[in-house]
């Protein structure tokens, strides 16, 4: 399978049932969680990274576009501008779809077992 699934008992000793949604951490006060509890079990960590990576990418490419325009590197400026527009479109998509993944955590995505009853 994968590293996390193969080593999850060692990496997550506090979890006894990997099909449990771990709501004790999902709905907890962020200030009372350790870093690992926050990162793996709280939706704010997943949302921060899934939206934040597009914001950071768009900002970096905007700065690169402005610098390339200043230096007169037109081809690089056009490429960075296109990539920046792609980041903005993806950011808009993530924001409009927020209602569908707002309670998702990294634990849900990478470690949790789901019992499918559709056999």
Protein Blocks (a to p, Z undefined) as FASTA:
>chain_A
ZZklmmmmmmmmmbmblkbgolmlmmmcfklpcfklmmmmpmklmmmmmmmmmmmmmmmm
mmmmmmmmmnopaklmmmmmmmmmmmmmmmmmmmmmmmmmmmgcfklmmmoccddfkZZ
